[in-house]
């Protein structure tokens, strides 16, 4: 089976790495891909939202399955586009249609879905420029910190957590005036949830589902969870504080009602669901939905998956996921993200990356990289994810940090404390 994978980040490199292990895989194409995916398949320089060009490529290359790695094409309706073309209807798409993708594409839509299906989440209000005074009153009637979320997609940077009421009001005004472009023309203000965050993941065919390993990621740029929010600076799986009792509650109170809610609302859904969760004294609440695997979560979840990913995708596309089994490697995986100096603000591209070949004992997943001449160079803020499996958190961390120190590029930065806050739970 020939497969086209859409995306160019560390998540897509990890998916490509896992797919490449399947005996059922024919050719693997990645659009647009990066320097890492080029070692596993054929990169195709096609814009992710050029559905017409992607459709032509699928037909020309005899592709049977399209795996959508990231949210943007899903929110823009790529699954519906393929489903509405007679010549493309036999193509299997891993990723929900436009309505299902709105679970990530609109924070308001997601909150309404959760409330409708009794899924635990924070109290909220949706605000536009027309009712900004209601937003001010909501802030005044709650205690800090205040959570402001751009309703639409903002590349993981549209969430602000603010300690000052006056600053929260100012930021609300700035967001509604276009701080995050169209994404923040509507803002969801939420009650702040106390606790510690983690993420759960399922693959679903819309009726049944399979639970993947859980993970905890680190969003802040600085050590000790300080600094600006990023797309993710590192990740750990499994999560020591997520015991069997908590994970059972996650399935019963969050996962199962979500899948049942999709069916009740008649939302067809084939693909991943990412549940951003808060663990508050052993009780889960949903912070957000994503409609794809996380990044860098994929870089710790997939190395722990001991099941053929392509076979799971095929089963999901045929609505027989209930017939499959998920096997998990009983080890800890830690990933450390190497980023460009200045990220998540301004940063330079085109810096040569060296010594990747000198790493040992880790999986090196490329994110913001490309091939320039005969060199691998930086091509984004998050550059390389260094993932390692180990018998313990300490062992896995040591491997990742050893290899993170070996890889070199000008301006390289990485957090030195990924997973350290979890040691107290072990």
N, C-alpha and C positions, 0 to 999 in steps of 0.2 A: 504494500500500500504506500503510495506517494503522499507525503504530508507537507502542507505549507503552514509554518508557524509565523505569526505576526508579532513583531516587536524587536527591540534592540538592546534590552537591558540585561542585568544579571539574572532576573527571573527567566527570561527567554533562553539564556545560555544554559541555565539549570534544566529547563524543560527539554531543550534540545539534547543535552547530555543524557537525560533519562530516556527520552524517546529512542536515541541512537542505540540503546541496549536491547531493543525489541527485535525479535526474529521476524516480526510481521512488518517491519519497516522496509520500504523500498528506498526511494530517494527522499531526502529531507531538504526542504527549501526554507529559508528564513528571510523574511522581508521586514525591515532592511537588514537586520542582523548586526553583528559587530565582529571584531577581530577574533573573538573566541568561538562564536558560532560558525565561523568560516572553516574551522578545523573539524566540524562535525557534519556539515552539509554544504549547501550552495546558497550563498547570500544573493538576494535579489533586490536591486535598488528600485523599489516601488513605494510610493507614498502610502501610508497606512489608511488614509481616508479616500484614496483614489479607487473606489470600489470597482469601477469599470475596468481599470488596468489590472486589478487583482483578479477579477473574473476571467479576463482574457488569459492571464498567466495560468490560472487553474486549469482552464480548458487545454491550452497549448501543452502543458507539462503533464497532462493526464493525472492530475491530483485528485485524490479521493476524500481527503479530510483537511479542513482548515482549523487550526487551533489558534484562537485569539488570545494572545498573552496579556494584553493591556486593555484598559477600560475605554479609551477614547473611541476606537472603531465600534465597540459594542453600543456605547451610548448614542453614537451616530447612526446605528441601525444596520450594520453589515450583515447580521444574521437574517434580518428581514429582506435585505436586498437579494441575497442568494436564494432565499426561500420563494421570492416572487418571480424569479426568472426560470422558465420551464427548463432551459438547458443546464441549470445549476441545481435543481431541486434534489438531485441524487448525491450532491456533495454533503458530507457530514460536517457540521459546524460545532465546534466545542466553544460555547459561549452563548449567553441568552439573547433573546430578541430585544428590541428597543424598550419595550415596556418593562421586562425583567431587569434590564440594565439601568433603569431609572432608580432602582434601589441604591445604586451608587451615584448616578447622575444628578439626583436631587435629594438633598438631606430632608427636605420637607416631605417628599413622597415616602421616603424610608420611615420617617417618624410616624406618619399617618398609617402606614402598613403595620408597624409595630403596635401602635395603640389599638388598631382594628382587630388584631389577632392576639391581644393580651400578652405580648412579648415584653419583658421588663426592660425599661429604658428611662432616661432622665426626663423630667418635666421640661417643656419647651414652648416657645412661641416663634412664629414666622413673621418677619418684619420686612417691609419694603419702604421706600421713601415716603409713600403715602401714609403709613401708620407708624412712623418712627417714634412718635410720642408714646405709643403703646410699648415700644421697645425700651424707652427710657424708664417707664413705670415698672416694667418687668425687672429691669436691673435694680431699680431702687428698692423693690420689694424682696430682693434676694440678697444673700450674703456673698462676698467674694470668696474664692476667685470666680470670675465670670467667663463663660465659654461662648465664643462667637464663632459660627461656622458659615462660610460661604455656601450657599445652597448648591451651586454647581461645581463642576470639576475645576480644581485649582492646583493640580500637580502635587498634591500632598501638602500644600503650604497654606491652605485656606482656613485653618483652624487657629484661633487665638485664645489663649488662656491668660486672663488679666486680673491683677490683684486690686486695682484701683477703680472705683466707680466712675470718677471723672474721665480716666483714660479709656475705660470701657465705652462710655458714651461717645468719646471722640473717635475711637476706632470704629464703632458702629456707623457713625456718619461717614467716615472715610471709606469703609467697605461699600456702603450703599452708593457712594459717589464714584465707585469704580476702582477701588484699591486692587481688587483681583479681577478686574475686567467684568465681563458679563456674569461670571460665576458668582459675584457678590452683589448683584442687583437685588437679590433677595438674601436675607441673612437669618439663620436659625440661631436663636439664643437659647442655651440650655442651662438647666440646673447643673452645678458641678457635682460629679459623682466622686465620693471618697473611695479609696482602695488602691489596688495595684492592677495594672493593665496586662492583658495577654490576648492572644488571638487563637481562634479555632477555625478549622477549614473542613469543608465537605466537597465532594464531587457528587452531583445529583443528575438524575435523568428527568427530574420534575415530579417523580413519584417516590422512588426510593433514593437512598443516599448512602455514601460511605464516608466515614470520618477519617481524616488524615491526621498525622501528628500535630499537636498544638505547638505554639511558639510564643516567645516574647521578644519584641523588637525594641530598639532604642532610637527614638526620633530626634532627640536634641543633639545639636552639633557638639556641645561641650561635655566634658566629663562631669559626673555627678548630676546628669540630666539638666544641664544649664545651657544657655544660648538659644539660638533660633531653632525652630522646627525644620527638619530636613525630610527627605524621602526615606531615610533610615540609615543609621550608622553601624548597625550590627544586629545580631539576633541569636537566640538560644532555643534549642528544642531537645528534650522535653522541658516543661516548666515545673520546677520543683514544688511550687506552692499549689499547683493544680493537681490535687490528689484525686483518687477514683470517685470520691463522694462529690467533689466539685464538678468533675467532668460529667458525672451522671446528671447533675442538675442542669448543666449546659445543654446536654442532649434533650432532656425532658422539657425544659422551660424555654429554650431558645431554638435549637436546631429543628426538632420535630414540629413545633408550632409554625416555624418559618416555612418548611416544606408543605405542611398542610395548608398554610395561608396562601401559598402560590397556587395550589390546586383549587382552593375555594374561590380565589379571585380569577381563576381561569388564565393564569399566566404561565405559558409554556416556558420551560427552563431546562436547558442542558448545559452543564458547565460547573465551574467552581462557585462556591459562596464562601466569602471570608467574613468571619464575625469578629469585629473588634469589641472586646469585652472588658468590663471592669469587675474584678473580684472584690466585693465588699463584704468582709467577714464571712466568706464562704458562699456568698450568693451572687450569681452572675447578672449583670445588666449589659445591654447592648449599647455600645458607643456609636458604632456605625456598621453598615454593610459595605463590602466591596464585592464586585461580581467577577473576580478573577483571583488568582493566587497573589499573595503579597510579594513585595520586593523590599527588603532582603529575606522575607520569610521563606520564599521558595528555596533559597539557597541552604536552608537547614531542614526544611520539611522533606524535600525530594531525596536528599542523601540518606534519610532514614526510612524511605519507602522501599520495601523489598518485594514489590509487585510490579509487573510489567505495566507501565503507564499507558502505552498504546492500547493494550488489551482492555484497560479500564475505560479509555475513551471510546473504543469500539462498542463496548457493552452499554455505556451511557447513551451513545447515539442510537442504539437499538432498543432502548428502554428495558434492558435486562440487567441493570446494575445490581439488582438484588441477588443475582446468581453468582456474583463475584466475591472474593475475599481480599481484604487488605492485610498485608503482612508488614510489620514494622521492625526495623533493626533496633535492638535494645541497647543503644548507645546514645551518648549525648553528642549533639552537633552544635558547634559555635562558629558563627561567621563574623568576620571583622571587615568593615567596608573601608577601603582606601579611597580618599576623596581628593579633589583638586583644592589647592590653597585658595581660600576665599569663599568656598562653598558653604552655605547655600546662597551667598551673595555673588558678586562678580568673580570670575575666575578665567584663567587662560586655557586655551586648548592647544593641541599639537605638540605636547611635551612627550619626548620619547620615553617609553617604558622599558626597563631592562631587568634582567635577572629572573624573569618568570620561570625560565627553564631550570634555575638553580633551586627552586622550592622542592620540598620533599614531604610527603605524608599529608598533604592538604589538597583539596579540590579548589582550583582557581577559576572563578566564574567572572568573565568580562562583563562590564556594564557600559560605561562611557569610553569605549575604545574603538579605534579603526586602524586599518592597514594603510600606511602611507609609504609608497615605494616598497622597500623591504623591511620597514620598521613598524612596530606597533606603537601608536601614539594615543594620548588622551583625547577624548572627544565628548566630555561631559563633566558634570560635577561629581557624580559617583562613578568611580573609575573601575575598580576591581574589588570583588568580594572573595575573601579567603575563608573557606569552610573546612572544618576538620571534625572528624568523628573520634571519639575517645570513650574509654570506660567510665570516665567521670567528667564533670564540668571542668575541673582543674586540668586534666590531661588534654581535653579538646581545646581549651583556651591556650594552653602552652604551645600546642602545634600551630594554631592560627596566628598567634602573636610572633612566633619565631619566623614564620614565612612572610608575615606582613612586614617584618623588618628587612627581609631580603629584597623584596621587590622595590625598585627605585624609579621615581620620576620627580622632576622638579616641582616643588610645592606640595609633595605628598603629605597628607595629614590623616590620622585615624585616632579614634578614641581608644584609650588604654584600659578602660574599665568595663567592657562589655561582659555582662553576666556576673560581675563581682557582687552586685546587690542580692543575688540569688543564693549565695553560699550559706547565708544564715538559715535557709530553709532545708538544707541538706543534712 
